[in-house]
Amino acid sequence: MMQTQEGVDSRLMVLEEKVEYQDYTIEKLNEALVSQQLQLDTLEEKIKRLDEKLSAGLLEHGDSDNSTPPPHY
């Protein structure tokens, strides 16, 4: 099957456009992934600090599960 130069150029242009669009999409997805990873890192650090504060508070005030029951029991 013989193709004209015009047909080949047209197909090549379509393929180039698709590759450009895929590159653009990959770049946008990468940016979103980096942003989400930064958010996850921040949230993990906040959870770690909250856990440390909670643990320190329980040690200072005693564990409520092991304390004596309130007087109304």
PyMOL commands that place a pseudoatom at each C-alpha (Angstrom):
pseudoatom trace, name=CA, resn=MET, resi=1, chain=A, elem=C, hetatm=0, pos=[0.000, 0.000, 0.000]
pseudoatom trace, name=CA, resn=MET, resi=2, chain=A, elem=C, hetatm=0, pos=[1.564, 3.206, -1.187]
pseudoatom trace, name=CA, resn=GLN, resi=3, chain=A, elem=C, hetatm=0, pos=[1.034, 6.339, 0.889]
pseudoatom trace, name=CA, resn=THR, resi=4, chain=A, elem=C, hetatm=0, pos=[1.508, 9.852, -0.258]
pseudoatom trace, name=CA, resn=GLN, resi=5, chain=A, elem=C, hetatm=0, pos=[3.916, 12.170, 1.485]
pseudoatom trace, name=CA, resn=GLU, resi=6, chain=A, elem=C, hetatm=0, pos=[0.940, 14.309, 2.545]
pseudoatom trace, name=CA, resn=GLY, resi=7, chain=A, elem=C, hetatm=0, pos=[-0.723, 11.319, 4.248]
pseudoatom trace, name=CA, resn=VAL, resi=8, chain=A, elem=C, hetatm=0, pos=[2.481, 10.402, 6.065]
pseudoatom trace, name=CA, resn=ASP, resi=9, chain=A, elem=C, hetatm=0, pos=[2.997, 14.006, 7.201]
pseudoatom trace, name=CA, resn=SER, resi=10, chain=A, elem=C, hetatm=0, pos=[-0.583, 14.152, 8.468]
pseudoatom trace, name=CA, resn=ARG, resi=11, chain=A, elem=C, hetatm=0, pos=[-0.216, 10.939, 10.456]
pseudoatom trace, name=CA, resn=LEU, resi=12, chain=A, elem=C, hetatm=0, pos=[3.128, 12.089, 11.836]
pseudoatom trace, name=CA, resn=MET, resi=13, chain=A, elem=C, hetatm=0, pos=[1.574, 15.377, 12.964]
pseudoatom trace, name=CA, resn=VAL, resi=14, chain=A, elem=C, hetatm=0, pos=[-1.223, 13.537, 14.770]
pseudoatom trace, name=CA, resn=LEU, resi=15, chain=A, elem=C, hetatm=0, pos=[1.298, 11.324, 16.544]
pseudoatom trace, name=CA, resn=GLU, resi=16, chain=A, elem=C, hetatm=0, pos=[3.410, 14.319, 17.563]
pseudoatom trace, name=CA, resn=GLU, resi=17, chain=A, elem=C, hetatm=0, pos=[0.331, 16.066, 18.981]
pseudoatom trace, name=CA, resn=LYS, resi=18, chain=A, elem=C, hetatm=0, pos=[-0.560, 12.973, 20.990]
pseudoatom trace, name=CA, resn=VAL, resi=19, chain=A, elem=C, hetatm=0, pos=[2.968, 12.721, 22.400]
pseudoatom trace, name=CA, resn=GLU, resi=20, chain=A, elem=C, hetatm=0, pos=[2.913, 16.409, 23.365]
pseudoatom trace, name=CA, resn=TYR, resi=21, chain=A, elem=C, hetatm=0, pos=[-0.432, 15.973, 25.107]
pseudoatom trace, name=CA, resn=GLN, resi=22, chain=A, elem=C, hetatm=0, pos=[0.849, 12.900, 26.963]
pseudoatom trace, name=CA, resn=ASP, resi=23, chain=A, elem=C, hetatm=0, pos=[3.960, 14.790, 28.086]
pseudoatom trace, name=CA, resn=TYR, resi=24, chain=A, elem=C, hetatm=0, pos=[1.767, 17.650, 29.334]
pseudoatom trace, name=CA, resn=THR, resi=25, chain=A, elem=C, hetatm=0, pos=[-0.524, 15.232, 31.184]
pseudoatom trace, name=CA, resn=ILE, resi=26, chain=A, elem=C, hetatm=0, pos=[2.403, 13.395, 32.789]
pseudoatom trace, name=CA, resn=GLU, resi=27, chain=A, elem=C, hetatm=0, pos=[3.913, 16.708, 33.953]
pseudoatom trace, name=CA, resn=LYS, resi=28, chain=A, elem=C, hetatm=0, pos=[0.602, 17.823, 35.521]
pseudoatom trace, name=CA, resn=LEU, resi=29, chain=A, elem=C, hetatm=0, pos=[0.168, 14.448, 37.236]
pseudoatom trace, name=CA, resn=ASN, resi=30, chain=A, elem=C, hetatm=0, pos=[3.721, 14.662, 38.568]
pseudoatom trace, name=CA, resn=GLU, resi=31, chain=A, elem=C, hetatm=0, pos=[3.056, 18.148, 39.974]
pseudoatom trace, name=CA, resn=ALA, resi=32, chain=A, elem=C, hetatm=0, pos=[-0.094, 16.870, 41.696]
pseudoatom trace, name=CA, resn=LEU, resi=33, chain=A, elem=C, hetatm=0, pos=[1.796, 13.895, 43.119]
pseudoatom trace, name=CA, resn=VAL, resi=34, chain=A, elem=C, hetatm=0, pos=[4.581, 16.078, 44.504]
pseudoatom trace, name=CA, resn=SER, resi=35, chain=A, elem=C, hetatm=0, pos=[2.029, 18.412, 46.099]
pseudoatom trace, name=CA, resn=GLN, resi=36, chain=A, elem=C, hetatm=0, pos=[0.156, 15.513, 47.695]
pseudoatom trace, name=CA, resn=GLN, resi=37, chain=A, elem=C, hetatm=0, pos=[3.385, 14.003, 49.016]
pseudoatom trace, name=CA, resn=LEU, resi=38, chain=A, elem=C, hetatm=0, pos=[4.289, 17.312, 50.664]
pseudoatom trace, name=CA, resn=GLN, resi=39, chain=A, elem=C, hetatm=0, pos=[0.837, 17.408, 52.272]
pseudoatom trace, name=CA, resn=LEU, resi=40, chain=A, elem=C, hetatm=0, pos=[1.246, 13.825, 53.502]
pseudoatom trace, name=CA, resn=ASP, resi=41, chain=A, elem=C, hetatm=0, pos=[4.653, 14.609, 54.978]
pseudoatom trace, name=CA, resn=THR, resi=42, chain=A, elem=C, hetatm=0, pos=[3.218, 17.632, 56.791]
pseudoatom trace, name=CA, resn=LEU, resi=43, chain=A, elem=C, hetatm=0, pos=[0.264, 15.663, 58.146]
pseudoatom trace, name=CA, resn=GLU, resi=44, chain=A, elem=C, hetatm=0, pos=[2.484, 12.803, 59.301]
pseudoatom trace, name=CA, resn=GLU, resi=45, chain=A, elem=C, hetatm=0, pos=[4.673, 15.249, 61.213]
pseudoatom trace, name=CA, resn=LYS, resi=46, chain=A, elem=C, hetatm=0, pos=[1.606, 16.860, 62.831]
pseudoatom trace, name=CA, resn=ILE, resi=47, chain=A, elem=C, hetatm=0, pos=[0.246, 13.455, 63.848]
pseudoatom trace, name=CA, resn=LYS, resi=48, chain=A, elem=C, hetatm=0, pos=[3.622, 12.516, 65.311]
pseudoatom trace, name=CA, resn=ARG, resi=49, chain=A, elem=C, hetatm=0, pos=[3.726, 15.726, 67.386]
pseudoatom trace, name=CA, resn=LEU, resi=50, chain=A, elem=C, hetatm=0, pos=[0.133, 15.243, 68.563]
pseudoatom trace, name=CA, resn=ASP, resi=51, chain=A, elem=C, hetatm=0, pos=[0.896, 11.656, 69.542]
pseudoatom trace, name=CA, resn=GLU, resi=52, chain=A, elem=C, hetatm=0, pos=[3.929, 12.815, 71.522]
pseudoatom trace, name=CA, resn=LYS, resi=53, chain=A, elem=C, hetatm=0, pos=[1.872, 15.507, 73.277]
pseudoatom trace, name=CA, resn=LEU, resi=54, chain=A, elem=C, hetatm=0, pos=[-0.879, 13.009, 74.050]
pseudoatom trace, name=CA, resn=SER, resi=55, chain=A, elem=C, hetatm=0, pos=[1.601, 10.493, 75.430]
pseudoatom trace, name=CA, resn=ALA, resi=56, chain=A, elem=C, hetatm=0, pos=[3.285, 13.157, 77.536]
pseudoatom trace, name=CA, resn=GLY, resi=57, chain=A, elem=C, hetatm=0, pos=[-0.088, 14.326, 78.870]
pseudoatom trace, name=CA, resn=LEU, resi=58, chain=A, elem=C, hetatm=0, pos=[-1.103, 10.817, 79.859]
pseudoatom trace, name=CA, resn=LEU, resi=59, chain=A, elem=C, hetatm=0, pos=[2.204, 10.270, 81.648]
pseudoatom trace, name=CA, resn=GLU, resi=60, chain=A, elem=C, hetatm=0, pos=[1.885, 13.557, 83.552]
pseudoatom trace, name=CA, resn=HIS, resi=61, chain=A, elem=C, hetatm=0, pos=[-1.717, 13.022, 84.611]
pseudoatom trace, name=CA, resn=GLY, resi=62, chain=A, elem=C, hetatm=0, pos=[-1.699, 9.266, 84.844]
pseudoatom trace, name=CA, resn=ASP, resi=63, chain=A, elem=C, hetatm=0, pos=[-3.533, 6.840, 82.617]
pseudoatom trace, name=CA, resn=SER, resi=64, chain=A, elem=C, hetatm=0, pos=[-7.269, 7.309, 83.157]
pseudoatom trace, name=CA, resn=ASP, resi=65, chain=A, elem=C, hetatm=0, pos=[-7.890, 3.569, 82.642]
pseudoatom trace, name=CA, resn=ASN, resi=66, chain=A, elem=C, hetatm=0, pos=[-5.823, 2.693, 85.716]
pseudoatom trace, name=CA, resn=SER, resi=67, chain=A, elem=C, hetatm=0, pos=[-7.058, 5.505, 87.967]
pseudoatom trace, name=CA, resn=THR, resi=68, chain=A, elem=C, hetatm=0, pos=[-9.597, 4.966, 90.707]
pseudoatom trace, name=CA, resn=PRO, resi=69, chain=A, elem=C, hetatm=0, pos=[-13.243, 5.339, 89.704]
pseudoatom trace, name=CA, resn=PRO, resi=70, chain=A, elem=C, hetatm=0, pos=[-15.024, 8.611, 90.430]
pseudoatom trace, name=CA, resn=PRO, resi=71, chain=A, elem=C, hetatm=0, pos=[-16.730, 8.927, 93.852]
pseudoatom trace, name=CA, resn=HIS, resi=72, chain=A, elem=C, hetatm=0, pos=[-20.254, 8.453, 92.495]
pseudoatom trace, name=CA, resn=TYR, resi=73, chain=A, elem=C, hetatm=0, pos=[-19.624, 4.724, 91.823]
for i in range(1, 73): cmd.bond("trace and resi %d" % i, "trace and resi %d" % (i + 1))
show_as sticks, trace
zoom trace
